[in-house]
């Protein structure tokens, strides 16, 4: 465990009120040196203090018989009578903590016991700097995971591919699971990135499920891999005095490199070379030197502030509440995004820690102002010898006319005029919340029952308007210079109910069995409306409304067997039924995997320089039911392939 990790984990402790009159002091160290931020508490009270920069502490307790507990995340807790606390307390690393637990589908597993291809990225390993979306945190952090930035506009969505795409026509996006809740990948106006509704500062870890044996437990949505996100929560060891953390980051954004284009002098030289001196072509050129790329781009700023409060109420209710504000100005003039996030987590325990309840809620509001991206291409093509403004042009901008004095709708439009002519903005709201009840059966603690109830709700509304009498409106056959105004809105609601039972038991020291079986029900609903009219005469251009609804019902199970931490066998099975399809509504998705921990063999005990050696063999089937849109039933048509005939087939796509 590195010193940086220890510092980050241990600083979750905070000073609480000191009481009593018996003085206890000393220094807390580990094998590397002082332990900063370790918690020194008087047992049974809220009286405690963290260790200082040198690992030192001073605590007043009730008397010499008081019990003092010294703890830090990642270390074994030590307990002393106040009169017997040594001057130098040495903490040892907790072996159970270091045996990393990885979050997978419907449960967790020790990293050493994994049979599938799963990569984990922890909070202290993710990318630092100005991060505005969780997709940025994953970039370059896991083999086979490619994160491609979108258009570069504020709030634009990133593309995530795990081991490449699996379909030509259907979605290639991985399934996203946040705190056990599968969420929608559908982007909405103002929040195009499916991950952008989560504050990056709230993320504890990513688990990326890659191969079929790891993802098959998610069946018909797993062909493109699965990303399981765990957010930060209040710790059971947190102080009853709130711990407040504040973070503020700012950055300056600029264009690193412009496209290499001919400037005005280069154009003039080329024209003279082709047509000679004083030609008609040269006479048609302007007298200015305009760099159109620099006219549409500028240096912009990004501001990001976050505050979190975590602690514990009594002995049973850890909590964490956080909020964040992000203001990101785009380098393309006129583009901007403002976003606010609010997150809450409560993790109370009841019935002597047999029942754990995890309540998670994440709300996001984003306001996006979009710049006209048509200006980007226009800046690469527009004549650099022409000025931005011309009193003889349309609305005071340089404009191309044909020989008859009519606006040339075939010519490239003035890039700056394009930015000025269009208004485009959207407001987006999203809430992701779920409550998980995890119960260890009294008298039969090897059996756990887990109920997960969740909702993913999103709404957006926006306005897009091309002003009347602008060059862009004259280039549109439907607007004919009259401009256009569009109002649109979209609402989506996905609800989830999942229940599973898990039995984990070790027999005769070497045989471990973990059996899990469950049921999932999901309902997807959406409604959208789009209305557009021509501004000059209020002529209706379009008026559309769309509604969609579908269901996904699943049964799933997994069986793990391990012998002596050396031989591991995993089998999963999922049956998915969807209302998307009329024929073949159900699909079956099995997998099996075997792993051999060679490092744990007796003949490898003396090989200290080798930390891990494991062989894995796996096979599985996953499916694809994201065929686009919402359908009550999506039929499968089959016919004999005779000359001149045509047949269409759409069913479960398996891989």
Secondary structure, DSSP 8 states (H G I E B T S, - for coil): --HHHHHHHHTT-------SSEEEEEEEE-SSSB-TT-EEEETTSS-EEE--TTSEEEEEES-TT-EEEEE-TTB--EEEEGGG--SEEE--B-HHHHS-EEEETTEEEEGGG--S-EEEEEGGGS--SS--SHHHHHTTSSTTEEEE--SSSTT---EEEESS---SSS----EEEETTEEE----BTTB-STTTTS-GGGEEEEEEE-SHHHHGGGGGG-TT-EEEEEE----TT--SS-EEEEEEEEEEE--S-------HHHHHHHHHHHH-TT-HHHHTS-S----HHHHHB--EEEEEEEEEEEEEETTTEEEEEEEEEEEEE-SBTT-EEEEEEEEEEEEEEETTTTEEEEEEEEEEEEEEE---THHHHHHHHS-TTS-SB-TTSGGGB---B-TTSSB-TTS---HHHHHHHEEEEEEEEEEEEEEEEEEE-TT-TTEEEEEEEEEEEEEEEEEEEE-TTSHHHHT-TTTTTS-EEEEEEEEEEEEEEEEEEEEEEEETTTEEEEEEEEEEEEEEEEEEEEEEEETTT--EEEEEEEEEEEEEEEEEEEEEEEETTTEEEEEEEEEEEETTBSS--EEEEEEEEEEEEGGGSGGGTT-TT----EEEEEEE--EE---SS--S-B--------TT--------EE-
